[in-house]
Amino acid sequence: MQCAKASTGKYVNRTVNEESILNGTEEPVRVDTEEAESPVIEEQRIEGRSSHAWRALRHRNFQLFVGGQSISLIGTWMTRIATGWLVYRLTGSALLLGTISFAGQIPTFLLAPFAGVWVDRLNRQKVLVWTQTLAMVQSLALAALTLSGRITIPWVLALSIVQGFVNAFDMPGRQAFLVQMVEDRRDLGNAIAINSSMVNMARLIGPSLAGMLIAVSNEGWCFLIDGISYLAVIASLLMMHVHTPTAKRAVTSMLHELKEGWTYVSQFVPIRIILSLFAVVSLMGMPFVVLMPIFAARILHGGPHTFGFLMGAMGSGALVGALLLAARRSVLGLGRKIAISSAVFGAGLIGFGLSHYFWLSIAMMLVAGFGMMQGMASSNTIIQTIVSEGMRGRVMSYYTIAFVGMAPFGSLLAGAMAHAIGAPLTVIVNGVIVMLGAAWFATRLPAVRDAIRPIYREMGILPIEVVSAMTSGGAS
């Protein structure tokens, strides 16, 4: 029930469909009595009239993070594109493209659960400073070898493994640290959307720059720029003033905490179902990126610039998706969006696999990027909202496994499938499987809502407040 104030100053009741609020098809309206008018309520009303798209940037630490990470991520995407093109230039092998990607991501799958325990134990700010420093050293080493002409596939393989070790700690650490940078939990979903926008702005700029730079020089300059760009995010982390709780959780054995984290993830229905879907999406959907050089060179008869345009188109679609999420006022309705966006991602992959025209491939990359980012950011927002603080690092380590840790197996599988049946058919098959995963998630959505509903009520996200008549004469 929800109350609306009549012109006489009294309150009348009208029915609100709670299910439609959870679906995101009806906006929740917080019920206020005349006694309930407060500065907090007034602040919410004022905020409701202002722009919501960038509200998380009012937090100084998050401002610093966005500034530093925006620069660093451009370099990161340049390295991703340059590495793929370097491997393809040296070998011309779809199988090796998948193998290198597998080697760079398998450490994350193996180490992320342990990393999650350490993230819950240690100072997350210091963890990120160390991971970013090690990533900088790795990029500079790759640059030195490439620019000196000494780069070989074994070197690329070894340095990719090093980066995988770093990412195993960096990704859960960064996700868990987000809640410390944005102290107001109401701004957390917006911060995640802004972070996704930042990633995809870099995905738009980085590949385009990399494509042009590789065309006029070689991949080594992309690696060098990436290495230097890490200085920006390291500086931003060192400038932050982060509140660290004085009361630390008692540290037990690593094995006990690993078991504790697994039990929490496997028994908490919303997290288990969301991560199950995106483990499938990561395994079958995401690895199409490792096949992109083949599409650029063989299917579309282009070069590095074509590769850059395709990746830029995917980044553009993802950026639009992230910006639309940033404009949302509430986490409500994101479960339904996960199902729809996953289906859109799968449809984009199928269309891309069928296309032999540059303009159509660009359009399908826009669709795929949009669906992929809407699903990823929506699921991240829900998980970060409902997770227990004491479990945050461990839960985000399993999030890392689902989104990144499954990718190495997908890359290896995609490379083997492309070698056997061709890259276009591989992407089509993967797109069909992603759409089947979206359909399965849609059937599980009622169970997810049932489990989340009491949490949202307790947090005040789903306001169901029934107010009796406030006047001596009763409700009017």
Secondary structure, DSSP 8 states (H G I E B T S, - for coil): -EEEE-TTS-EEEE---HHHHHHTSS-------TTT--HHHHHHHHHHHS--TTGGGGSHHHHHHHHHHHHHHHHHHHHHHHHHHHHHHHH--HHHHHHHHHHHHHHHHHHHHHHHHHHHHS-HHHHHHHHHHHHHHHHHHHHHHHHTT---HHHHHHHHHHHHHHHHHHHHHHHHHHHHHS-SGGGHHHHHHHHHHHHHHHHHHHHHHHHHHHHHS-THHHHHHHHHHHHHHHHHHHT------SS------HHHHHHHHHHHHHHSHHHHHHHHHHHHIIIIIGGGGGGHHHIIIIIS---HHHHHHHHHHHHHHHHHHHHHHHT-S-STTHHHHHHHHHHHHHHHHHHHHH--SHHHHHHHHHHHHHHHHHHHHHHHHHHHHHS-GGGHHHHHHHHHIIIIITHHHHHHHHHHHHHHH-HHHHHHHHHHHHHHHHHHHHHHHHHHHHHHHHHHHHHTSS--------STT---
